[in-house]
Structures are given as C-alpha cells and as structure tokens.
Amino acid sequence: MIQTRRAFDPNSIKLVIFDLDGTLIDSRLDLVHSVNAALRHIGRPELPDDVIASYVGDGAPILIQRALGGESIDEALVRKGLEFFLSYYRAHKLDHTTVYPGIAEALATIQKTSNGAPRKMAVLSNKPVVPSRAIVEALGLGQFFSQIYGGNSFASKKPDPEGARKLLEESGVRPEQAAMVGDSHVDIGTGQNAGLVTVGVTYGFAPHTLAENPPDVLVDSPQELGIVFSG
C-alpha cells in the first residue's frame, strides 16, 4: 500500500536517485556470506543472517566494525577483517544476488514521464563503486542509469548529501525536481539533507529504520514505485 505523508507532482521530478542494496537488488545472502567469511578469517564467531543484514547500509568499514562488536574494537583487526571482506565479496558478489522482482519494469515506467520525456536516473550506494557498477551491469540494469556512484566515490558517504548534490549538478536539476529512493533511514536522511523528495521502500533490508525518519512516500513493492512516479 502506498502511504503518502507529503504529496508531490511526479511530472515535476526530472531525476530519481536510487539506493542499491535492499532497494534495487537483494544482495543479502552474498553480504552475509562475505561478512561471515571475514569473521572466520580473523578467528571470530559467525553471526546470524538477520543480524548481519541489519548492519548493512553505511558502507563496508562500518559493516565490519559492527560485525566485530562496535567502536571499541581494535582498528588493526577491523582493517584486517575489512580487507578480507572486500576481497571475498569481490569474488562472490553475484553468487546469490538478484534484482527484486518487478524492479526492471518499475525502472522502465519511471524512466518516462507522463508526457513521454525521459527522466534521468542514477544510483548512489554506500557500497564501493567498482562492485556497485559491476553488479548493476551484470544484472542488466545498466541501461537505466546515467551515473552510478559508490561509497568511495566522494569524501563522505550517505547520509551526507555530497553525492546527491553532485548528481543534481551533473543533471542540471534543482533539488525540488529530484527524488531519493531507498530502504533505510540512511537514504531518507540523504534525500532530506539534499532537499529532495524522499521515497522509502519496505521490502528491503531495513524497513524498521524508516519509522525513525519517515519519508514523504512509503511503498511496499517495486510495482508501487512505478505508480508513485507515473502519477
């Protein structure tokens, strides 16, 4: 069901920025396996799938830090775990990762405004940029996006608005003409910090966090995403 806190005119939106993990793709299992492989490598016990999934969203360094127990963990241990995680994930990022059913159709719908003009779309992830781009291309979504940025594309990560502002600048679009779509409070915070319309999705990794920072519009499925932007 589509829930609207603040209505917007979909025809005014010229740029839609998407989160990747938990929004466009279900990468949960590959991330879980990679984190547990890193934990085994440094002699730490594995964690349950749900626990690891709840740590996703703020980038690989914080993911590993959380998996190791938080901020008080030795930096050298975090670095060792992170290096192994990145190496393992690079090799296994497409073992189980899939596009959420209905996403390709939703993107095709969103790409066109009601008057037929093309709408620009981009990806802004906290995942490193190289695997982000490789996954998007391998899963057949590359055709939809004018730009794909990752967590190491800028000096800061989401929810800092730096990446979103760069995409606005590149697209020649004002903040009120753009929307941010994501599955967590990190994405919604990014959109709010950049002055964008925000759309949250509940089918991803972190729907529980959307209550902390409610988006303008909340949807339960990719199909509803298409409806939101088609007016």
Buried (B, 14 or more C-beta within 10 A) or exposed (E): EEBEEEEBEBBEBBBBBBBBBBBBBBBBBBBBBBBBBBBEBBEBEBBEBEEBBBBBBBBBBBBBBBBBEEEEBEEEBBEBBBEBBBBBBEEBBBEBBBBBEBBBEBBEBBBEBEEEEEBBBBBBBBBBBEBBBBBBEEBEBBEBBEBBBBBBBBEEBBBBBBBBBBBBEBBEBEBEBBBBBBBBBBBBBBBBBBBBBBBBBBBBBBBEBBEEBBBBBBBBBBBBBBBBBBE
